Amino acid sequence: MYSKHQLYDAEECKKTITRVNSSKISVEMVCTGEDGTSKGAGEINLNGKTFTTSLVMTSIDGPIKIKMKIMNRGEYIGSCK
């Protein structure tokens, strides 16, 4: 059984939720695969009807060294029709 703070998926990534409160969720992850291992950290910030997300991933081994930062924002525009 997995603890409630760990999520697993088919992408060979282990994600751990490190913080949860009414407006923020923080996660850390380690992904392994045939191209090497990457570590990352991200968060989702909620503010009323808007949100922001950020994720920083860094390769720690493998043939290519990469660091990427992904940022998003959005807002609730109504229910689906």
PyRosetta script that sets phi, psi and omega in degrees:
from pyrosetta import init, pose_from_sequence

init()
pose = pose_from_sequence("MYSKHQLYDAEECKKTITRVNSSKISVEMVCTGEDGTSKGAGEINLNGKTFTTSLVMTSIDGPIKIKMKIMNRGEYIGSCK")
pose.set_psi(1, 145.7)
pose.set_omega(1, 177.9)
pose.set_phi(2, -94.4)
pose.set_psi(2, 148.5)
pose.set_omega(2, 174.8)
pose.set_phi(3, -71.6)
pose.set_psi(3, 161.8)
pose.set_omega(3, -177.7)
pose.set_phi(4, -67.8)
pose.set_psi(4, -13.1)
pose.set_omega(4, -178.9)
pose.set_phi(5, -100.0)
pose.set_psi(5, 10.5)
pose.set_omega(5, 177.2)
pose.set_phi(6, -122.9)
pose.set_psi(6, 136.7)
pose.set_omega(6, 178.7)
pose.set_phi(7, -121.3)
pose.set_psi(7, 142.3)
pose.set_omega(7, 179.3)
pose.set_phi(8, -130.3)
pose.set_psi(8, 146.7)
pose.set_omega(8, 175.5)
pose.set_phi(9, -144.6)
pose.set_psi(9, -176.7)
pose.set_omega(9, -175.3)
pose.set_phi(10, -77.0)
pose.set_psi(10, -3.3)
pose.set_omega(10, -177.1)
pose.set_phi(11, -86.0)
pose.set_psi(11, 10.6)
pose.set_omega(11, -178.8)
pose.set_phi(12, 60.2)
pose.set_psi(12, 35.8)
pose.set_omega(12, 178.1)
pose.set_phi(13, -116.5)
pose.set_psi(13, 135.1)
pose.set_omega(13, 173.6)
pose.set_phi(14, -104.4)
pose.set_psi(14, 119.8)
pose.set_omega(14, -178.3)
pose.set_phi(15, -112.6)
pose.set_psi(15, 136.4)
pose.set_omega(15, 177.9)
pose.set_phi(16, -124.1)
pose.set_psi(16, 126.1)
pose.set_omega(16, 175.8)
pose.set_phi(17, -78.7)
pose.set_psi(17, 119.0)
pose.set_omega(17, -175.1)
pose.set_phi(18, -99.9)
pose.set_psi(18, -19.5)
pose.set_omega(18, -179.7)
pose.set_phi(19, -156.8)
pose.set_psi(19, 137.1)
pose.set_omega(19, 174.8)
pose.set_phi(20, -141.0)
pose.set_psi(20, 127.4)
pose.set_omega(20, 169.0)
pose.set_phi(21, -143.3)
pose.set_psi(21, -168.5)
pose.set_omega(21, -172.7)
pose.set_phi(22, -67.0)
pose.set_psi(22, -18.3)
pose.set_omega(22, -176.8)
pose.set_phi(23, -130.2)
pose.set_psi(23, 1.4)
pose.set_omega(23, -175.5)
pose.set_phi(24, -149.0)
pose.set_psi(24, 138.6)
pose.set_omega(24, 172.9)
pose.set_phi(25, -126.1)
pose.set_psi(25, 126.3)
pose.set_omega(25, 178.3)
pose.set_phi(26, -116.1)
pose.set_psi(26, 140.7)
pose.set_omega(26, 179.5)
pose.set_phi(27, -134.8)
pose.set_psi(27, 153.7)
pose.set_omega(27, 169.8)
pose.set_phi(28, -125.9)
pose.set_psi(28, 149.8)
pose.set_omega(28, -178.5)
pose.set_phi(29, -146.5)
pose.set_psi(29, 154.0)
pose.set_omega(29, 172.3)
pose.set_phi(30, -131.5)
pose.set_psi(30, 125.6)
pose.set_omega(30, -179.5)
pose.set_phi(31, -116.8)
pose.set_psi(31, 131.9)
pose.set_omega(31, 177.8)
pose.set_phi(32, -123.8)
pose.set_psi(32, 146.9)
pose.set_omega(32, 179.2)
pose.set_phi(33, -167.9)
pose.set_psi(33, -175.2)
pose.set_omega(33, -177.1)
pose.set_phi(34, -65.5)
pose.set_psi(34, -19.0)
pose.set_omega(34, 178.8)
pose.set_phi(35, -94.5)
pose.set_psi(35, 4.2)
pose.set_omega(35, 178.0)
pose.set_phi(36, 121.9)
pose.set_psi(36, -164.4)
pose.set_omega(36, -176.4)
pose.set_phi(37, -120.8)
pose.set_psi(37, 140.7)
pose.set_omega(37, 176.3)
pose.set_phi(38, -128.7)
pose.set_psi(38, 147.6)
pose.set_omega(38, 174.6)
pose.set_phi(39, -119.3)
pose.set_psi(39, 148.9)
pose.set_omega(39, 179.9)
pose.set_phi(40, -152.6)
pose.set_psi(40, 164.8)
pose.set_omega(40, 175.2)
pose.set_phi(41, -145.3)
pose.set_psi(41, 142.9)
pose.set_omega(41, -179.4)
pose.set_phi(42, -152.7)
pose.set_psi(42, 172.7)
pose.set_omega(42, 178.2)
pose.set_phi(43, -153.3)
pose.set_psi(43, 155.9)
pose.set_omega(43, 173.1)
pose.set_phi(44, -121.1)
pose.set_psi(44, 125.9)
pose.set_omega(44, 178.3)
pose.set_phi(45, -114.3)
pose.set_psi(45, 126.6)
pose.set_omega(45, -179.1)
pose.set_phi(46, -107.8)
pose.set_psi(46, 136.0)
pose.set_omega(46, 179.7)
pose.set_phi(47, -145.1)
pose.set_psi(47, 90.7)
pose.set_omega(47, -177.9)
pose.set_phi(48, 64.4)
pose.set_psi(48, -119.5)
pose.set_omega(48, -179.4)
pose.set_phi(49, -94.9)
pose.set_psi(49, 8.8)
pose.set_omega(49, 179.5)
pose.set_phi(50, -119.2)
pose.set_psi(50, 160.9)
pose.set_omega(50, 176.6)
pose.set_phi(51, -148.0)
pose.set_psi(51, 156.9)
pose.set_omega(51, 170.8)
pose.set_phi(52, -132.1)
pose.set_psi(52, 149.9)
pose.set_omega(52, 174.7)
pose.set_phi(53, -133.1)
pose.set_psi(53, 151.7)
pose.set_omega(53, 173.2)
pose.set_phi(54, -146.6)
pose.set_psi(54, 147.7)
pose.set_omega(54, 179.0)
pose.set_phi(55, -146.9)
pose.set_psi(55, 130.2)
pose.set_omega(55, 173.9)
pose.set_phi(56, -118.4)
pose.set_psi(56, 121.9)
pose.set_omega(56, 178.9)
pose.set_phi(57, -119.5)
pose.set_psi(57, 138.8)
pose.set_omega(57, 179.5)
pose.set_phi(58, -134.7)
pose.set_psi(58, 130.3)
pose.set_omega(58, 174.7)
pose.set_phi(59, -76.5)
pose.set_psi(59, 136.7)
pose.set_omega(59, -178.3)
pose.set_phi(60, -110.9)
pose.set_psi(60, -11.5)
pose.set_omega(60, 170.6)
pose.set_phi(61, -158.3)
pose.set_psi(61, 177.3)
pose.set_omega(61, -177.3)
pose.set_phi(62, 109.5)
pose.set_psi(62, 176.5)
pose.set_omega(62, -173.5)
pose.set_phi(63, -71.9)
pose.set_psi(63, -24.9)
pose.set_omega(63, -177.4)
pose.set_phi(64, -127.1)
pose.set_psi(64, 130.9)
pose.set_omega(64, 176.9)
pose.set_phi(65, -95.2)
pose.set_psi(65, 122.9)
pose.set_omega(65, -177.0)
pose.set_phi(66, -135.7)
pose.set_psi(66, 142.3)
pose.set_omega(66, 168.3)
pose.set_phi(67, -128.6)
pose.set_psi(67, 125.6)
pose.set_omega(67, -179.7)
pose.set_phi(68, -130.6)
pose.set_psi(68, 148.2)
pose.set_omega(68, 176.4)
pose.set_phi(69, -125.8)
pose.set_psi(69, 126.6)
pose.set_omega(69, -179.3)
pose.set_phi(70, -117.3)
pose.set_psi(70, 127.6)
pose.set_omega(70, 179.6)
pose.set_phi(71, -129.5)
pose.set_psi(71, 139.7)
pose.set_omega(71, 178.6)
pose.set_phi(72, -137.6)
pose.set_psi(72, 159.7)
pose.set_omega(72, 171.1)
pose.set_phi(73, -148.6)
pose.set_psi(73, 156.8)
pose.set_omega(73, 179.8)
pose.set_phi(74, -164.5)
pose.set_psi(74, 177.0)
pose.set_omega(74, 178.5)
pose.set_phi(75, -149.0)
pose.set_psi(75, 152.7)
pose.set_omega(75, 176.8)
pose.set_phi(76, -73.8)
pose.set_psi(76, 126.0)
pose.set_omega(76, -178.5)
pose.set_phi(77, -114.6)
pose.set_psi(77, 4.5)
pose.set_omega(77, 177.6)
pose.set_phi(78, 126.9)
pose.set_psi(78, 171.3)
pose.set_omega(78, -178.9)
pose.set_phi(79, -74.7)
pose.set_psi(79, 158.1)
pose.set_omega(79, 178.5)
pose.set_phi(80, -70.2)
pose.set_psi(80, 146.8)
pose.set_omega(80, 178.6)
pose.set_phi(81, -110.9)
pose.dump_pdb("model.pdb")
